Amino acid sequence: MANVELRKQISIFVPLSDWKAIRHEAARRRIPMTELCRRWMKPDLTRLRNSEPNHK
């Protein structure tokens, strides 16, 4: 069986105008807003993972 990492949800508050812009961009790309945010965060998360000595 594949090693599946546990997942946790995060929530952030953004101004309504930002939320609408994100929603519009996600619709334009035809992907969920969550996926768009995940893609935007990935480069920084990769950097954080690589710099944290005790990441599990």
Backbone as numpy.savetxt, mean C-alpha at the origin, in Angstrom:
# Nx Ny Nz CAx CAy CAz Cx Cy Cz
3.25 -26.71 1.52 2.40 -25.52 1.52 3.29 -24.28 1.52
2.89 -23.26 0.80 3.67 -22.02 0.69 3.68 -21.28 2.02
4.79 -20.60 2.29 4.92 -19.79 3.49 4.13 -18.50 3.29
3.01 -18.34 4.00 2.15 -17.17 3.85 2.34 -16.26 5.05
2.74 -15.03 4.77 2.96 -14.05 5.83 1.61 -13.52 6.33
1.49 -13.40 7.65 0.29 -12.82 8.22 0.11 -11.40 7.71
-1.12 -10.94 7.66 -1.41 -9.61 7.14 -2.15 -8.81 8.20
-1.90 -7.52 8.19 -2.60 -6.58 9.07 -3.08 -5.42 8.20
-4.17 -4.82 8.62 -4.74 -3.70 7.89 -4.32 -2.39 8.53
-4.06 -1.38 7.71 -3.82 -0.04 8.22 -4.85 0.90 7.61
-5.15 1.95 8.33 -6.07 2.98 7.84 -5.42 4.33 8.01
-5.64 5.20 7.05 -5.14 6.56 7.16 -6.28 7.52 6.81
-6.18 8.70 7.33 -7.13 9.74 6.99 -6.46 10.72 6.05
-7.13 11.02 4.95 -6.65 11.99 3.98 -7.79 12.95 3.68
-7.46 14.14 3.23 -8.51 15.07 2.83 -9.38 14.46 1.73
-10.64 14.83 1.72 -11.58 14.29 0.73 -11.08 14.51 -0.69
-10.46 15.66 -0.94 -9.95 15.93 -2.29 -8.85 14.94 -2.68
-8.00 14.56 -1.73 -6.97 13.56 -2.01 -7.61 12.20 -2.24
-8.59 11.85 -1.43 -9.28 10.57 -1.57 -9.92 10.47 -2.96
-10.53 11.56 -3.40 -11.16 11.56 -4.73 -10.11 11.42 -5.83
-8.96 12.07 -5.66 -7.89 11.96 -6.66 -7.36 10.53 -6.71
-7.19 9.91 -5.56 -6.73 8.51 -5.52 -7.76 7.60 -6.16
-9.02 7.81 -5.83 -10.09 7.00 -6.42 -10.11 7.14 -7.94
-9.95 8.37 -8.41 -9.96 8.62 -9.85 -8.78 7.92 -10.53
-7.60 8.01 -9.94 -6.42 7.37 -10.52 -6.56 5.85 -10.52
-7.11 5.30 -9.45 -7.32 3.85 -9.40 -8.32 3.42 -10.48
-9.38 4.19 -10.65 -10.36 3.87 -11.68 -9.73 3.97 -13.07
-8.90 4.99 -13.27 -8.24 5.15 -14.56 -7.36 3.94 -14.88
-6.69 3.42 -13.85 -5.82 2.25 -14.04 -6.59 0.93 -13.97
-7.85 1.03 -13.59 -8.72 -0.15 -13.44 -8.19 -1.12 -12.40
-7.79 -0.56 -11.25 -7.35 -1.37 -10.11 -8.01 -0.81 -8.86
-8.13 -1.62 -7.80 -8.70 -1.11 -6.55 -7.79 -0.04 -5.93
-8.38 0.86 -5.19 -7.62 1.91 -4.50 -6.55 1.29 -3.61
-6.89 0.20 -2.95 -5.93 -0.47 -2.08 -4.69 -0.91 -2.85
-4.88 -1.46 -4.03 -3.75 -1.90 -4.85 -2.90 -0.72 -5.30
-3.55 0.37 -5.66 -2.80 1.56 -6.07 -1.92 2.05 -4.91
-2.48 2.15 -3.74 -1.71 2.59 -2.57 -0.58 1.61 -2.26
-0.86 0.32 -2.38 0.16 -0.69 -2.13 1.33 -0.53 -3.10
1.03 -0.27 -4.36 2.08 -0.06 -5.36 2.90 1.18 -5.05
2.24 2.24 -4.62 2.95 3.46 -4.28 3.86 3.26 -3.06
3.41 2.45 -2.12 4.17 2.25 -0.89 5.32 1.25 -1.05
5.23 0.38 -2.03 6.18 -0.73 -2.15 7.65 -0.31 -2.14
8.08 0.70 -2.90 9.51 1.04 -2.87 10.00 1.42 -1.47
9.22 2.18 -0.74 9.63 2.58 0.61 9.57 1.39 1.57
8.59 0.52 1.42 8.50 -0.65 2.29 9.67 -1.59 2.05
10.07 -1.74 0.80 11.23 -2.57 0.49 12.48 -2.00 1.16
12.64 -0.69 1.07 13.79 -0.03 1.70 13.74 -0.23 3.21
12.57 -0.08 3.82 12.43 -0.26 5.27 12.77 -1.69 5.68
12.26 -2.65 4.93 12.55 -4.06 5.24 14.04 -4.34 5.19
14.70 -3.78 4.18 16.13 -4.03 4.02 16.98 -3.32 5.05
16.47 -2.27 5.67 17.26 -1.52 6.64 16.98 -1.95 8.07
15.92 -2.71 8.30 15.55 -3.13 9.65 16.20 -4.46 9.98
17.10 -4.49 10.99 17.83 -5.73 11.28 16.96 -6.85 11.87
15.89 -6.53 12.57 15.09 -7.56 13.24 13.78 -7.84 12.54
13.65 -7.50 11.27 12.40 -7.76 10.55 12.16 -9.25 10.42
10.95 -9.68 10.77 10.58 -11.11 10.66 9.36 -11.24 9.81
